Amino acid sequence: MYEPVSFPIAWEGTRVQEMFTPDFYLPEHDLYIELTTMRQSLVTPKNRKLRLLRELYPDVNVRLLYRKDYQQLLTKAGYGALEVQHLRKEDIGQILISPVELETRLRALGRKISRDYRGQSLVLVGVLKGITFFMADLARQIKAPFVIDYLDLRRFAGAQPQQRVRIARDIDYPIEGRHVLLVEDIINTGFTLDYVLSELRRRQPASLEVVTLLDRPLRRLVKIPVRYVGFQIPNDYVVGYGLDYRELYRNLPFICTLRSSIFDIPTPMPAPAAAPVAGA
């Protein structure tokens, strides 16, 4: 359990005038997290507090998560306003990566992987489920012999950092002494990938590398080696080509953003006021 820690950031003489208390602490990464999830007008004062905190306590690691980051956390947890009957073309914001760009980049990745593993065999390990289309198309471009296996992960909100991700479905194929290529759909902070790599390394593969369709290096909190990257993208939430929002949009042939209205959780209507009692 996180015991809140408050840092003095302003004084009047010897008296503390202002404190700053981050929302979360990740002990294994020695990192404090502050969320800003409401009005954008809250971002400026929180940034000011973080700037003061960094100036006064340079050894303290702290990061601010913006509304988009929080919306993505809600999405991974299964919360949101979208229902199947609301799937419309108007939901799509901006197309970031077209079908032609996807096809061209996958061919290039396939050629590079084939050259790097010439004369060797591979074990492709996909992390379900966002890799479904990416892994199928990439596999068709790889000329080296390979077998395919899958991992499925479960995330537990509110658990200790080292317990928030667990393997729910393990691979069937033994990888000891084999060359393993882990296939990811998207890399964000790196926490999940760091866990998966540590689990696979314990099985003593001959080599272990990562290929990801999408990468958000600006969100990285854990330094991890990624040998093959399809595309680097901004922090916008993206769907399509296997990526989903609440299990929808996976079948789109391109990668796109969604309009911000999709993520808005409707505010419940207030209950009608009771009618006054006659004669009261």
N, C-alpha and C positions, 0 to 999 in steps of 0.2 A: 504494500500500500504506500502511496506517495504522501509523505508528510509535507505540506506546503512550506516552502522556504521563502522568506521575505528579505529583500535586499534594500537597505536605505539608499535612496538616490538623490535626496535633497535635504538640506539642513537649514535651520534658522539659528545661527549661533551654534551651540552644542546640542540643540534639540532637533531630532529627526522630524522633518516636515512632510516627507513623501516616501512611500515604500513601493516596491514593485515585487509582485508575487507571480512567477510563471505558473501556467496551468498544469504542466506535466514535467516529469524528470525521467529520463532513460538512463539508468545507472550504468548499464554495460557500455554505453557510448558517452557517458558523462555529458549529457546534453539536456538542456532545459528547452521546453516547447511552450510557446504562447500562441493561443488561437485568437483570431479576429473573425467572427462568424456573422456579425450583424451588419449594421450600416457601414458603408465605406468611410464615413466620417470618423469612425473609430480608429482607422488605420494610422492616421497621422499622429495622434497622441501616443499610440502604442509604439510607433516607430521612434518617437522622441524618447520614450522611457527605455527602449532597447538600446538606443544610442548612448544614453547616460549610463546604463548598466555596463555596457562594453567599455566605456571610458574609465569608469570607476573600478570595475572588476575585470581586467583584461584576461584573467585566467578562466573566467566563466564562459562556457559555450552555451549560447542561446540562439533560438531560431523562431521567427514569426511565421505561422501558417496562415495564408490568406483564405478568403471565402471559397475560392475555387478548390484549394487543397481540402478544405473541410467538406465541400460537396462531394468530392471524390471519396473521402472516407465514409460518408453516408451511403454512397452508392455501393461500395464494397460490402457494407454491412447490410445491404438490402432495403434501405429506406429511400423513399422518394415518392413522387406524385404520379409517375407514368403508369398507365395501364395499356393493355394490348390494343383496345379499341381506339386509343388516342394516337396510334402510329400514323403520321402524316408527312408528306414531303416538306411541309412548312417547319417541321421539327429540325431539319438540317440547317446548320449555320454555314460554315465555310468548308469546302472540299480542300483538304491539305495535300493529299497524295492521290493522284488519279490512278485508274486501272493500268494505264500504259506505264506510268512511273513505277508502279509495283512490279509489273512483269519485267521491266528492264533491270531494275535493281536486283530482283531475285535471280535473274540469269547471271548477273555479275557475281553475286555472292556464291552461287553454285559453282561457277568456274574457279573462283579463288579457293573455296573449300576443297574442290576436286584436286587442284594443284597441290595444296598443302598436305593432303592425305594420300597422294599418289603412292601406290604400292602397299597401302595399309587398308584395314577395314575399320569401320566406325560403328559406334552405338549412338544413335540419335535418341535423346531423352527429352520428350516434350512435357512442359508443365501445363496441365489442362486449366481452362478449356480454350482460352483465347488464341492458342497457337494452332488451332485446328486447320484453318485454311493456309496459313503461312507455312506450317510444317509439311503439308501435303504438296504444295507448289515448290517449296525449296527442295524437298526430297527428289522430285522429278528432275531437278537440275544438277544433282550430285552424281558424279560418275564413279566414285569409289564405292566398293561394296559396303553395305550397312544393314543393320537391323534397327527396328524402331521399338521404343518402349515409352511408357508414360508415367508421370507422377501426378498425383492430385493432392492439393494442399487444403488445409482447413485453418481459418484464422479465428482467434478467440479474442473478442473485444474485452478490455478491462483486465486481462491477465498481465503477469509480469512480462517485460519485454522478451526475455528468453523463452517464454512459453506461449507467445502470441501466434506462432506458426507451427504447425505440425503436419507431418506427412499422413494423409488419410488413405491414399492408395499408393503403394510402393511399386517400384519396377520389378518385373519378373526375371529379367535377363541378368545374369551375373556379370559385373563389370570389372572385376579384379583383373589387372593386366591388360585391359582393353582401352582403346582410345575412345573417349566419351565426348560428345558434343551436346551440350545442354541447350535446348531451343526454348527461348522466351518470347512472349509477345511484346512486352513493354517493361522497361526498367525505370523505376522512379527513385526512391530513397536508397534502394539497395539492401534494405534489411532482409526481405524475403529471399532474395537471390543469395545473400551471404549465408543464410541458414541452409539453403539447399546445397550450395557448394560444399559447406563444411560436412554435411551428411554424406555426400557422394565421395568426398576425399577419404573418408574413413574406410571406404571399401577398396581403397588402393588401386584405382585405375592407372593405366600406363600414362595417360594424359587426360586433362579435363579442361575444356574450353567452352566459351559461351557464344552463341549467336542470338541476337535479338532483332526483331523486326523494327521496334521503335525504342528510342532512348531519350530520356530527359536528364541530361547531365547537370543542369542547373538545380535540380532537386536532390542531387546525390548527398546522402549523409554518411554512407559507408563506402570506403574506397574498395572497389572490386575490379578485377580484370575482365574486360569484355573484348574479345578478339574480333568479332564480326558484328557490325552494326548496319542495319538497313537504312534507317533515317533518324536524324535527330529532330525532335519536335519541341514546340513551346509547352507551357504548362497547362494549356487548355485540355479539358476532358475530351477524348476522342473515341469514336465508335467506327464500326465497319471492318470488313475483312477479318472477321472472327472476334473483334472487340465489341463489347456490349455495354448497354446501360440497362440494368435490371433484366438481362437476358434478351433484350431486343436489339435490333440493328446489326447483328452479327453477319447477316447475309448481304449487306451492302458491298458492292464491288470496289469501293474506294474507302479511304479513311477521311473522316470529316469531324468537325465539331458539331455540337448541338446548340440550339438557341438557349439562352439563359433561362427562359421561361419554363423549359422542361424540368429544371432542377428545383423550381419553386415549390415548396410544400404548402398546400392551401391552408389558410388560417380558418379554423372552424368558426362557423357563424355563431354569434352570441345567442343565447337562449332568449326568446321574447320575454319582455317584462310582464309580470303577472298583472292582470287587470285589478284596479282598486276595488275593494269590497264596498258595496253600497252602504252608506251610513257609517263608515268607519271614521 
